[in-house]
């Protein structure tokens, strides 16, 4: 074991046990160990071997989830967090590779189709392929975590290029994201027909931004004007957090504001990150009692589920409302356990224990650390049995976090999916480091760690891209264009398997709402109407690719079967051509295959051949 015992603050532990009044001569107290060096290295080795993708430098969030789309996703926030963990392990080369991917993605983002010059990184990347992931929404908070990682990496390595990357993200948030009363909005643009991100001000996102700004201000390389600008920005964010989000009467932290006013929904990370990012001492200086804030966590978020104790991401009121949508379990008052949150809570408790010791409240510091230890023990008890050495952790028990939130990830073949971020927070809590501030927590004994050796990383985990239907079918087209017929077939089949239920529903919907192919004359409203049937269009395109690839392999039977599916089930699909028009797969198979080669494809659409028409139009 490489754990080291370190004397870190003075307490009167003997006096406490004997009820002797505290005198002026303190006795030394050895902080508890929350992880050994061997255990921390086992966790990090697991992340490298099972979550890290060498080809992209990204870390997969849930690589063994039974949801194939989710298994390839790399959450942007989690890339920032695991990058901070890599720095703590001294794994600078891997941290730099992660930075390089994120930097390249940042520089190319504005030129992507549909961006219209808009910068910002999406909430998810496909970790296996390096493309944008299943959620392309741009949120401020995850970008701030990337900035925090880049700023700390720059402060560690003294690398000017890396610092410039961090400064670019900060300047974008400050100048391109809407502000109100000092706070930054949740995103740079609203979802069409969806959430008004430019008018939602999230406590969590602003705390992430605050931590990022604080890390930037640690750099000695900032010019005076730059330092003054960033300091003023941080002060504005801090004032909003103190005056708007903290309810001084109930000692609760609000989730933020939206067009309807104050968002009073309770979320655990708004409290834990408030204590971490701003710090107990500074909160107290601003008139906020951090101990009362922490008591609100105990009251609202601590739960017992299936006989195990832990924390729920939200409170009972929200749990009940989510249950009414049949998205939470019926047992245990509809509560769930969030293992990432247990790590966050342990970090915040440890930081608060430092502050309590600073104030001379030794018994309180001791009690806070007992709870932190209990949280860590609870995480370790829930560690995944199919991985050795308590190296892997689940994300959460079954359920949906919030009415507008995500569900816990689907299990894999061997049980719950291994969670990148839960493992990262287990390390942060165990090693006694607050990732939001980079501060070494004195209340935790610090273990020596190094980059694990003898890493065995799986190569080319998935030859097929899983994600949204558009990305999947584009990948199939690309394989076909480079004459990778087997790759095109595999990708098209995966697209069909994942999205055909949605496509069939949209075929019936379009049949009822429109009844025919939509005429396209170049009007944006027509384009939007056609795109409303997205899965129908993408699955039909996948079947067309499948048929075309089989035809080129001269496997006419399989090609005809693929084309027959379009004629039977997806006849109203319309596919966008980047040259500026839509084409109908049912027309294409008739004109390009049935008329050209009736011997092999005449039975696909026999009524068309007999009538000499397609959807009311003469074939060309």
C-alpha positions in Angstrom: 0.0 0.0 0.0 1.3 3.5 -0.8 -1.1 5.4 1.5 0.7 8.0 3.6 -0.4 9.3 6.9 -0.2 13.1 7.1 -0.7 15.4 10.0 -3.0 18.1 8.6 -4.8 20.1 11.2 -4.8 20.3 14.9 -7.7 19.1 17.1 -8.2 18.0 20.6 -9.4 14.5 20.0 -8.3 13.2 23.4 -9.9 16.1 25.1 -13.1 15.4 23.2 -13.2 11.8 24.2 -12.6 12.6 27.9 -14.9 15.6 28.0 -11.9 17.8 29.1 -12.3 21.5 28.3 -10.2 22.7 25.4 -7.0 24.4 26.4 -4.5 26.4 24.4 -2.2 23.5 23.6 -3.5 21.5 20.6 -2.9 17.8 19.9 -2.2 16.6 16.4 -4.9 14.6 14.6 -4.3 12.3 11.7 -6.9 12.6 9.0 -8.8 9.5 7.9 -7.8 7.6 4.7 -10.6 7.4 2.1 -8.6 5.5 -0.5 -5.3 3.6 -0.8 -2.9 4.4 -3.6 -3.4 0.9 -4.9 -7.2 1.3 -5.0 -7.0 4.7 -6.7 -4.7 3.3 -9.3 -6.9 0.3 -9.9 -9.8 2.6 -10.6 -7.8 4.8 -13.0 -6.4 1.7 -14.7 -10.0 0.4 -15.2 -10.9 3.8 -16.8 -8.0 3.6 -19.2 -8.6 0.0 -20.2 -12.4 0.1 -20.5 -13.4 3.8 -21.0 -10.5 5.4 -22.9 -10.5 5.3 -26.7 -6.9 5.6 -27.9 -7.9 6.7 -31.4 -9.8 9.8 -30.3 -8.4 10.4 -26.8 -12.0 10.6 -25.4 -13.4 8.6 -22.5 -16.7 6.7 -22.9 -19.3 7.5 -20.3 -20.9 4.0 -20.2 -19.0 1.6 -22.5 -20.8 -1.6 -21.4 -24.4 -0.2 -21.3 -26.9 -2.4 -23.2 -28.0 0.8 -25.0 -25.6 0.6 -27.9 -26.1 4.3 -28.7 -25.2 5.3 -25.2 -22.3 2.9 -25.0 -20.4 5.0 -27.5 -21.1 8.4 -26.0 -18.5 10.6 -24.3 -20.2 13.3 -22.1 -18.5 16.7 -22.5 -18.7 17.5 -18.8 -17.2 14.1 -18.0 -14.3 14.8 -20.4 -13.5 17.8 -18.4 -13.7 15.9 -15.1 -11.6 13.0 -16.2 -9.1 15.4 -17.6 -8.7 16.9 -14.2 -8.3 13.4 -12.8 -5.6 12.7 -15.3 -3.7 15.8 -14.2 -4.0 14.6 -10.5 -2.4 11.3 -11.6 0.4 13.0 -13.5 -0.9 11.5 -16.7 0.0 14.7 -18.6 0.4 13.1 -22.1 -3.0 11.6 -22.0 -4.4 14.9 -20.7 -2.8 16.7 -23.5 -4.2 14.3 -26.1 -7.7 14.9 -24.7 -7.1 18.7 -24.9 -6.0 18.3 -28.5 -9.2 16.6 -29.5 -11.3 19.2 -27.7 -9.3 22.1 -29.1 -9.6 20.8 -32.7 -13.3 20.3 -32.2 -13.6 23.8 -30.8 -11.8 25.4 -33.7 -13.9 23.4 -36.3 -17.2 23.8 -34.6 -18.3 27.0 -36.2 -17.9 25.6 -39.7 -20.2 22.6 -39.1 -23.5 22.4 -41.1 -26.3 24.2 -39.3 -23.9 26.1 -37.0 -23.9 29.4 -39.0 -20.6 30.4 -37.3 -21.8 29.4 -33.8 -19.0 28.1 -31.6 -19.3 25.8 -28.6 -18.9 22.1 -28.0 -21.9 19.8 -27.9 -23.0 18.0 -24.8 -21.9 14.6 -26.2 -19.3 13.3 -28.6 -19.3 9.8 -30.1 -16.2 8.6 -28.3 -15.4 5.8 -30.7 -15.6 7.9 -33.9 -15.0 11.4 -32.7 -18.1 12.8 -34.3 -20.8 14.8 -32.4 -22.9 12.6 -30.3 -26.5 11.9 -29.5 -27.1 15.3 -27.9 -25.8 18.1 -30.0 -27.2 20.8 -27.7 -24.5 23.3 -26.6 -24.7 24.1 -22.9 -22.6 26.5 -21.0 -21.8 24.3 -18.0 -20.1 21.4 -19.9 -18.1 23.9 -21.9 -17.0 25.5 -18.6 -15.8 22.2 -17.3 -13.7 21.8 -20.5 -12.4 25.3 -19.8 -11.6 24.4 -16.2 -9.7 21.4 -17.3 -7.7 23.3 -19.9 -7.0 26.2 -17.5 -5.7 23.7 -14.9 -3.7 21.8 -17.5 -2.2 25.1 -18.6 -1.4 26.2 -15.0 0.3 22.8 -14.5 2.3 22.6 -17.7 2.8 26.4 -18.3 1.7 25.8 -21.9 0.6 29.0 -23.6 -1.3 27.2 -26.3 -3.4 25.3 -23.8 -4.0 28.5 -21.8 -5.2 30.2 -25.1 -7.7 27.4 -25.5 -9.1 28.0 -22.1 -9.2 31.8 -22.7 -11.1 31.3 -25.9 -13.8 29.4 -24.1 -14.0 32.0 -21.4 -14.3 34.8 -23.9 -17.0 33.0 -25.8 -19.1 32.4 -22.7 -18.6 36.0 -21.6 -19.4 37.6 -24.9 -21.6 35.2 -26.8 -23.8 33.6 -24.1 -26.7 35.9 -22.9 -26.3 37.4 -19.4 -28.9 38.5 -17.0 -28.2 40.1 -13.6 -24.6 38.8 -13.7 -25.5 35.2 -14.6 -24.8 33.4 -17.8 -27.6 31.6 -19.7 -27.7 27.9 -20.2 -26.8 28.0 -23.9 -26.2 30.3 -26.9 -29.4 29.5 -28.7 -32.9 28.1 -28.1 -34.1 24.7 -29.3 -36.5 25.0 -32.3 -39.8 24.3 -30.7 -38.0 23.2 -27.5 -36.3 24.6 -24.4 -35.4 28.4 -24.4 -31.8 27.9 -23.3 -31.0 31.6 -23.8 -33.6 32.4 -21.1 -32.7 29.7 -18.6 -30.1 30.6 -15.9 -28.9 27.4 -14.2 -27.2 27.5 -10.8 -25.2 24.4 -11.7 -23.9 26.0 -15.0 -23.0 29.2 -13.3 -21.1 27.4 -10.5 -19.1 25.5 -13.2 -18.4 28.8 -14.9 -17.4 30.4 -11.5 -14.9 27.6 -10.9 -13.5 28.0 -14.4 -13.0 31.7 -13.9 -11.3 31.1 -10.6 -8.8 28.7 -12.2 -8.0 31.2 -14.9 -7.3 33.8 -12.3 -4.6 31.6 -10.8 -2.5 32.0 -13.9 0.4 34.4 -13.5 0.4 34.9 -17.3 -2.8 37.0 -17.5 -2.4 40.5 -18.7 -3.6 43.2 -16.3 -6.6 44.1 -18.4 -7.5 40.5 -18.9 -7.3 39.8 -15.2 -9.5 42.7 -14.4 -12.1 41.7 -17.0 -12.2 38.1 -15.8 -12.3 39.2 -12.1 -15.2 41.5 -12.8 -17.1 38.7 -14.7 -16.5 36.3 -11.7 -17.8 38.9 -9.3 -21.0 39.3 -11.2 -21.6 35.6 -11.3 -20.9 35.3 -7.6 -23.3 38.0 -6.7 -26.0 36.3 -8.8 -25.3 33.0 -7.1 -25.4 34.6 -3.6 -28.4 36.8 -4.0 -30.6 34.9 -6.4 -30.1 31.2 -5.9 -29.7 30.8 -2.1 -32.9 31.0 -0.1 -31.8 32.5 3.2 -35.0 31.4 4.9 -35.0 27.7 4.1 -31.2 27.3 3.5 -31.9 25.7 0.2 -30.2 26.4 -3.1 -32.6 27.0 -6.0 -31.9 25.4 -9.4 -31.9 28.8 -11.1 -34.3 30.9 -13.0 -36.3 30.6 -16.2 -39.0 32.6 -18.1 -41.5 31.5 -15.5 -39.4 32.9 -12.6 -37.4 31.2 -9.9 -36.9 27.4 -10.5 -37.5 26.0 -7.0 -36.8 22.4 -8.0 -34.2 20.9 -5.7 -31.0 19.4 -7.1 -28.2 18.0 -5.0 -25.3 19.2 -7.1 -26.4 22.9 -6.7 -25.6 22.5 -3.0 -22.4 20.4 -3.2 -20.9 22.5 -5.9 -21.9 25.7 -4.1 -19.8 24.6 -1.2 -17.0 23.3 -3.4 -16.7 26.1 -6.0 -17.2 29.2 -3.7 -15.9 27.6 -0.6 -17.3 27.5 2.9 -15.1 30.4 4.2 -16.1 32.7 1.4 -19.7 31.7 1.7 -19.6 32.7 5.3 -17.9 36.0 4.5 -20.9 36.7 2.1 -23.4 36.0 5.0 -24.3 32.4 4.0 -23.9 29.7 6.7 -22.3 26.7 4.8 -23.3 24.3 7.6 -26.9 25.1 7.2 -26.6 24.6 3.5 -25.2 21.1 4.1 -28.0 20.3 6.6 -30.4 21.0 3.7 -28.7 18.1 1.9 -29.3 15.7 4.7 -33.0 16.7 4.9 -33.8 16.7 1.2 -31.5 14.2 -0.5 -30.3 11.4 1.8 -32.3 8.2 1.1 -32.5 4.5 1.6 -33.2 2.4 -1.5 -33.2 -1.4 -1.5 -31.7 -1.4 2.0 -28.8 0.8 0.9 -28.2 4.4 2.1 -27.2 7.1 -0.3 -28.3 10.3 -2.0 -31.0 11.1 -4.5 -30.3 13.8 -7.2 -33.5 15.5 -6.2 -36.0 15.8 -3.4 -39.2 14.0 -2.5 -41.5 16.4 -4.3 -39.8 16.0 -7.6 -39.4 12.2 -7.1 -43.2 12.0 -6.6 -43.9 14.0 -9.8 -41.5 11.9 -11.8 -43.1 8.8 -10.5 -46.5 10.0 -11.7 -44.9 9.9 -15.2 -44.0 6.2 -14.5 -40.4 7.1 -14.6 -39.4 6.3 -11.0 -39.8 3.0 -9.0 -42.8 2.5 -6.8 -40.8 1.2 -3.8 -38.8 3.3 -1.3 -40.9 6.4 -1.8 -39.9 6.5 -5.5 -36.3 7.4 -4.6 -33.1 6.4 -6.3 -29.4 6.5 -5.4 -27.0 8.6 -7.4 -23.5 7.4 -7.0 -21.8 10.3 -8.7 -23.7 12.5 -6.2 -22.3 10.4 -3.3 -18.8 11.3 -4.4 -19.7 15.0 -4.8 -21.3 15.0 -1.3 -18.2 13.4 0.2 -16.0 16.0 -1.3 -18.2 18.9 0.0 -18.4 17.3 3.5 -14.6 17.0 3.6 -14.1 20.6 2.5 -16.6 21.7 5.2 -14.7 19.6 7.7 -11.6 21.7 6.9 -13.6 24.8 7.6 -15.0 23.5 10.8 -11.5 22.6 12.0 -10.3 26.1 11.0 -13.0 27.5 13.3 -12.1 25.2 16.1 -15.3 23.1 15.8 -13.4 19.8 16.1 -16.4 17.6 17.0 -18.3 19.0 14.0 -15.4 18.3 11.7 -15.1 14.8 13.1 -18.9 14.2 12.4 -18.6 15.5 8.9 -15.8 13.2 8.1 -17.7 10.2 9.6 -20.5 10.9 7.1 -17.9 11.3 4.2 -16.5 7.9 5.2 -20.0 6.4 5.2 -20.6 7.7 1.7 -17.4 6.2 0.5 -18.2 2.9 2.1 -21.6 3.0 0.4 -20.0 3.6 -3.0 -17.6 0.7 -2.5 -20.4 -1.6 -1.4 -22.1 -0.8 -4.7 -19.0 -1.3 -6.8 -19.6 -3.6 -9.8 -18.8 -7.2 -9.0 -17.9 -8.1 -12.6 -14.8 -5.9 -12.3 -12.1 -6.7 -9.7 -10.6 -4.5 -6.9 -13.7 -2.3 -6.5 -12.5 -0.5 -9.7 -15.9 0.2 -11.3 -19.0 1.9 -10.1 -22.6 2.3 -11.3 -24.1 5.6 -12.1 -27.4 5.3 -10.3 -30.2 2.9 -9.4 -33.2 2.6 -11.7 -35.2 5.7 -12.4 -35.4 9.1 -14.1 -33.6 11.9 -12.4 -36.0 14.8 -13.1 -39.1 15.3 -15.2 -36.8 16.9 -17.8 -33.8 14.8 -17.1 -32.1 11.6 -18.1 -32.8 8.0 -17.0 -30.2 5.9 -15.3 -28.2 4.1 -18.1 -29.4 0.7 -19.3 -27.7 -2.3 -17.8 -25.2 -4.3 -19.8 -25.0 -8.1 -20.1 -23.3 -8.4 -16.7 -25.3 -5.9 -14.8 -25.2 -2.1 -14.3 -23.0 -0.2 -16.7 -19.6 1.1 -15.6 -19.8 4.8 -15.0 -16.9 7.1 -15.9 -18.0 10.0 -13.7 -18.9 7.9 -10.7 -15.4 6.4 -10.7 -13.9 9.9 -11.2 -15.7 11.3 -8.2 -14.8 8.2 -6.1 -11.2 9.1 -6.8 -11.6 12.8 -6.1 -13.2 12.1 -2.8 -10.7 9.4 -1.9 -7.7 11.4 -2.8 -8.9 14.5 -1.0 -9.0 16.8 -4.0 -11.8 19.2 -5.0 -11.9 19.1 -8.8 -13.8 22.5 -8.9 -11.0 24.3 -7.1 -8.0 22.0 -7.4 -7.6 22.4 -3.7 -6.1 19.6 -1.6 -8.5 18.9 1.2 -6.7 18.7 4.6 -9.4 16.5 6.2 -8.5 13.6 3.9 -5.2 11.6 4.1 -3.5 12.0 0.8 -2.4 8.8 -1.0 0.5 8.8 -3.5 -0.6 7.7 -6.9 1.1 7.2 -10.3 0.0 6.4 -13.8 -0.8 2.6 -13.9 1.5 0.4 -15.9 0.7 -2.5 -18.3 -2.4 -0.9 -19.7 -4.3 -3.2 -22.1 -6.6 -1.0 -24.2 -9.1 -2.6 -26.6 -8.7 -1.4 -30.2 -11.6 -0.7 -32.6 -14.3 -1.4 -30.1 -17.1 -0.9 -32.6 -16.9 -0.9 -36.4 -20.4 0.5 -36.5 -21.4 4.0 -35.3 -24.4 4.2 -33.0 -26.1 7.5 -32.4 -29.0 9.6 -33.8 -30.5 8.3 -37.0 -29.0 11.1 -39.1 -25.4 10.4 -38.0 -25.8 6.7 -38.5 -27.2 6.9 -42.0 -24.5 9.6 -43.0 -21.9 7.1 -41.8 -23.4 4.4 -44.0 -23.4 6.8 -47.0 -19.7 7.5 -46.3 -18.9 3.8 -46.3 -20.7 3.4 -49.6 -18.9 6.4 -51.2 -15.5 4.9 -50.4 -16.7 1.5 -51.8 -16.6 -0.2 -48.4 -19.6 -2.3 -49.2 -19.4 -4.5 -46.1 -19.1 -1.5 -43.9 -22.0 0.2 -45.6 -24.2 -2.9 -45.1 -23.3 -3.2 -41.4 -23.9 0.5 -40.8 -27.2 0.5 -42.7 -28.4 -2.6 -40.9 -27.6 -1.1 -37.5 -29.5 2.1 -38.5 -32.5 0.0 -39.4 -32.4 -2.0 -36.3 -32.2 1.0 -34.0 -34.7 3.3 -35.7 -37.2 1.3 -37.7 -39.9 1.4 -35.0 -39.7 5.2 -35.0 -39.7 5.2 -38.8 -42.9 3.1 -39.1 -44.7 5.4 -36.6 -43.7 8.4 -38.7 -44.8 6.7 -41.9 -48.3 6.3 -40.4 -48.2 9.8 -39.1 -47.3 11.3 -42.5 -49.9 9.1 -44.2 -52.6 10.5 -41.8 -51.3 14.1 -41.8 -50.2 14.6 -45.5 -51.1 11.4 -47.4 -48.4 11.8 -50.1 -44.9 13.0 -50.7 -44.4 16.7 -49.8 -43.8 18.9 -52.9 -40.6 20.8 -52.4 -40.1 24.2 -54.2 -37.3 25.5 -52.0 -39.5 26.9 -49.2 -38.1 26.6 -45.7 -41.5 25.6 -44.4 -41.7 22.7 -46.9 -38.2 21.6 -45.8 -39.1 21.7 -42.1 -42.3 19.7 -42.8 -40.2 16.9 -44.6 -37.6 16.9 -41.8 -40.4 16.4 -39.2 -40.4 12.8 -40.4 -36.7 12.3 -39.7 -36.6 8.6 -38.8 -38.8 7.7 -41.7 -36.4 9.4 -44.1 -33.2 8.0 -42.5 -34.4 4.4 -42.3 -35.6 4.5 -45.9 -32.2 5.9 -46.9 -30.6 3.0 -44.9 -32.6 0.4 -46.8 -31.7 2.1 -50.1 -28.0 2.0 -49.1 -28.4 -1.6 -48.1 -30.0 -2.5 -51.5 -27.4 -0.5 -53.4 -24.5 -2.2 -51.7 -26.0 -5.7 -52.2 -26.6 -4.8 -55.9 -23.0 -3.9 -56.3 -22.0 -7.2 -54.7 -24.4 -8.8 -57.2 -26.4 -10.2 -54.3 -29.7 -9.4 -56.1 -31.9 -11.4 -53.7 -30.8 -9.4 -50.6 -30.9 -6.1 -52.6 -34.5 -6.8 -53.8 -35.5 -7.6 -50.2 -34.1 -4.2 -49.0 -35.9 -2.3 -51.8 -39.1 -4.2 -51.1 -39.1 -2.8 -47.5 -39.1 0.7 -48.8 -42.0 0.0 -51.1 -44.0 -1.8 -48.4 -43.3 0.3 -45.3 -41.5 3.6 -46.1 -43.0 4.8 -49.3 -43.5 8.4 -48.1 -39.8 8.9 -47.2 -37.9 11.8 -48.7 -34.1 12.2 -48.4 -32.2 15.5 -48.6 -29.5 15.8 -51.2 -26.8 18.3 -50.1 -27.0 19.8 -53.6 -30.3 21.3 -52.6 -33.3 19.0 -53.2 -35.2 16.1 -51.8 -35.5 12.7 -53.6 -37.9 9.8 -52.7 -36.3 6.4 -52.2 -39.5 4.7 -53.6 -38.9 6.7 -56.9 -35.2 5.9 -57.0 -35.7 2.1 -56.6 -38.3 2.2 -59.4 -36.4 4.3 -61.8 -32.8 3.2 -61.0 -33.5 -0.5 -60.5 -37.0 -1.8 -61.3 -37.1 -0.3 -64.8 -33.3 -0.8 -65.5 -33.3 -4.5 -64.3 -36.8 -5.9 -64.3 -35.4 -9.5 -64.1 -34.0 -8.9 -60.6 -36.2 -6.1 -59.4 -39.4 -6.2 -61.3 -41.3 -7.8 -58.4 -40.3 -5.0 -56.0 -43.0 -2.6 -57.2 -45.0 -4.5 -59.9 -47.9 -2.1 -59.8 -45.6 0.7 -60.8 -44.3 -1.2 -63.8 -47.8 -2.1 -64.8 -49.1 1.5 -64.5 -45.9 3.2 -65.6 -46.1 5.7 -62.7 -44.7 6.5 -59.3 -46.7 8.5 -56.8 -48.7 10.0 -59.7 -45.7 10.9 -61.8 -44.2 9.4 -64.9 -40.8 7.8 -64.4 -37.8 9.3 -66.2 
